[in-house]
Amino acid sequence: MLNLGMAKPSDPIRVSELAEFVYCRRAWWLKMVRKAPSCPQAREAQSEGEIWHQEQGSRIARTDALSGAGYSALLIALLLLVLAVWGWLR
């Protein structure tokens, strides 16, 4: 086997750790790097953080939907304008 000078990690990264990191980097850092114990206040803060993340996701989804509706309305308005100008020029 060819070794290109890349060291093997002593602890492989588990998929659950990667998912936790992607979900909230700060929570992953506190748990994995700082080894912060999970106290009642931390669990409460995590619950509040999860609620905040869910609200943000809802806001983003709503913004995406409204943005799509806005582009559709703009396209329809442009089409009607083109038809009106075409009808006026005839």
Residue frames as qw, qx, qy, qz and C-alpha x, y, z in Angstrom:
[[0.000, 0.889, 0.457, 0.000, 0.00, 0.00, 0.00],
 [0.419, 0.452, -0.002, 0.788, 1.32, 3.41, -0.96],
 [0.354, -0.732, -0.392, 0.430, 1.70, 5.88, 1.92],
 [0.352, 0.685, 0.175, 0.613, 1.65, 9.46, 0.69],
 [0.264, 0.178, -0.395, 0.862, 2.66, 10.92, 4.02],
 [0.486, -0.464, -0.151, -0.725, -0.89, 11.19, 5.27],
 [0.042, -0.170, 0.839, -0.516, -1.27, 10.25, 8.89],
 [0.395, -0.414, -0.781, -0.250, -4.15, 8.06, 9.95],
 [0.371, -0.579, 0.132, -0.714, -6.50, 9.72, 12.42],
 [0.029, 0.163, -0.891, 0.423, -6.38, 8.18, 15.86],
 [0.336, 0.378, 0.730, -0.460, -10.17, 8.40, 16.16],
 [0.123, 0.287, 0.685, 0.659, -12.24, 8.12, 13.00],
 [0.299, 0.065, 0.123, -0.944, -15.06, 10.59, 12.54],
 [0.230, 0.348, 0.902, -0.107, -18.45, 8.99, 13.00],
 [0.011, 0.467, 0.579, 0.668, -21.37, 9.97, 10.79],
 [0.342, -0.786, -0.513, 0.040, -23.37, 11.06, 13.84],
 [0.432, -0.552, -0.044, 0.712, -20.55, 13.46, 14.80],
 [0.220, 0.075, 0.458, 0.858, -20.48, 14.86, 11.29],
 [0.155, -0.644, -0.629, -0.406, -24.26, 15.35, 11.33],
 [0.418, -0.762, -0.360, 0.338, -24.03, 17.07, 14.70],
 [0.395, -0.327, 0.167, 0.842, -21.27, 19.35, 13.38],
 [0.077, 0.309, 0.560, 0.765, -23.29, 20.27, 10.28],
 [0.274, -0.732, -0.606, -0.147, -26.39, 20.91, 12.40],
 [0.270, -0.953, 0.012, -0.135, -24.65, 23.15, 14.95],
 [0.639, 0.460, -0.410, 0.461, -20.90, 23.70, 14.92],
 [0.170, -0.615, 0.422, -0.644, -20.92, 25.39, 18.31],
 [0.855, -0.319, 0.192, -0.360, -22.68, 22.48, 20.03],
 [0.942, 0.211, -0.197, 0.172, -20.25, 20.04, 18.42],
 [0.373, 0.589, -0.427, 0.576, -17.28, 22.12, 19.55],
 [0.454, -0.563, 0.374, -0.581, -18.55, 22.36, 23.10],
 [0.951, -0.168, 0.129, -0.224, -19.16, 18.62, 23.27],
 [0.941, 0.235, -0.072, 0.235, -16.13, 17.27, 21.41],
 [0.482, 0.549, -0.287, 0.619, -13.39, 19.86, 21.99],
 [0.195, -0.573, 0.363, -0.708, -14.25, 21.50, 25.28],
 [0.425, -0.138, -0.883, 0.143, -15.76, 18.28, 26.69],
 [0.301, -0.255, 0.236, -0.888, -18.41, 20.44, 28.32],
 [0.070, 0.191, 0.945, -0.255, -20.67, 18.44, 30.62],
 [0.260, -0.426, -0.580, -0.644, -24.35, 18.34, 29.82],
 [0.017, -0.175, -0.639, 0.748, -25.98, 20.21, 32.68],
 [0.201, 0.654, 0.708, -0.176, -29.69, 21.12, 32.97],
 [0.104, 0.789, -0.004, -0.606, -28.96, 24.65, 31.78],
 [0.057, -0.364, 0.717, 0.592, -27.14, 23.29, 28.73],
 [0.172, 0.322, 0.916, 0.169, -30.04, 20.98, 27.90],
 [0.164, 0.782, 0.463, -0.383, -32.45, 23.91, 28.26],
 [0.040, 0.691, -0.317, -0.648, -30.25, 26.06, 26.04],
 [0.141, -0.096, 0.873, 0.457, -30.11, 23.23, 23.52],
 [0.217, 0.575, 0.786, -0.072, -33.92, 23.01, 23.51],
 [0.128, 0.839, 0.142, -0.510, -34.14, 26.75, 22.94],
 [0.073, -0.517, 0.600, 0.606, -31.55, 26.46, 20.20],
 [0.228, 0.189, 0.913, 0.279, -33.47, 23.67, 18.49],
 [0.211, 0.764, 0.558, -0.247, -36.64, 25.78, 18.58],
 [0.027, 0.779, -0.188, -0.597, -34.69, 28.73, 17.14],
 [0.160, -0.258, 0.795, 0.525, -33.30, 26.53, 14.35],
 [0.247, 0.455, 0.851, 0.090, -36.79, 25.24, 13.51],
 [0.156, 0.849, 0.302, -0.405, -38.15, 28.79, 13.38],
 [0.054, -0.636, 0.461, 0.616, -35.29, 29.86, 11.12],
 [0.231, 0.029, 0.894, 0.383, -35.97, 26.91, 8.82],
 [0.235, 0.680, 0.685, -0.113, -39.63, 27.90, 8.61],
 [0.068, 0.845, 0.003, -0.531, -38.70, 31.49, 7.82],
 [0.135, -0.425, 0.682, 0.580, -36.32, 30.40, 5.09],
 [0.251, 0.299, 0.893, 0.225, -38.91, 28.08, 3.56],
 [0.185, 0.812, 0.480, -0.275, -41.50, 30.88, 3.63],
 [0.024, -0.753, 0.272, 0.599, -39.02, 33.32, 2.07],
 [0.214, -0.153, 0.827, 0.497, -38.22, 30.83, -0.69],
 [0.245, 0.544, 0.800, 0.056, -41.93, 30.35, -1.42],
 [0.113, 0.879, 0.240, -0.396, -42.59, 34.09, -1.51],
 [0.140, -0.581, 0.509, 0.620, -39.56, 34.65, -3.71],
 [0.245, 0.120, 0.878, 0.393, -40.82, 32.05, -6.19],
 [0.188, 0.744, 0.631, -0.112, -44.27, 33.65, -6.17],
 [0.021, -0.826, 0.054, 0.561, -42.69, 37.06, -6.79],
 [0.166, -0.338, 0.700, 0.607, -40.71, 35.80, -9.78],
 [0.233, 0.403, 0.861, 0.206, -43.85, 34.15, -11.16],
 [0.121, 0.850, 0.405, -0.315, -45.82, 37.40, -10.80],
 [0.087, -0.692, 0.339, 0.631, -43.02, 39.32, -12.51],
 [0.225, -0.052, 0.839, 0.493, -42.97, 36.86, -15.40],
 [0.199, 0.633, 0.748, 0.027, -46.75, 37.10, -15.83],
 [0.029, 0.865, 0.144, -0.480, -46.58, 40.93, -15.73],
 [0.140, -0.500, 0.562, 0.643, -43.86, 40.97, -18.39],
 [0.234, 0.225, 0.881, 0.343, -45.86, 38.59, -20.56],
 [0.146, 0.788, 0.575, -0.164, -48.95, 40.79, -20.24],
 [0.063, -0.783, 0.141, 0.602, -46.88, 43.87, -21.07],
 [0.195, -0.224, 0.749, 0.592, -45.48, 42.21, -24.19],
 [0.193, 0.481, 0.836, 0.180, -48.98, 41.18, -25.26],
 [0.064, 0.855, 0.350, -0.377, -50.33, 44.69, -24.64],
 [0.086, -0.652, 0.383, 0.649, -47.54, 46.33, -26.65],
 [0.213, 0.011, 0.858, 0.467, -47.94, 43.76, -29.43],
 [0.167, 0.657, 0.735, -0.009, -51.71, 44.43, -29.52],
 [0.003, 0.851, 0.120, -0.512, -51.18, 48.19, -29.55],
 [0.140, -0.495, 0.564, 0.646, -48.69, 48.01, -32.43],
 [0.315, 0.255, 0.863, 0.300, -51.00, 45.91, -34.61]]
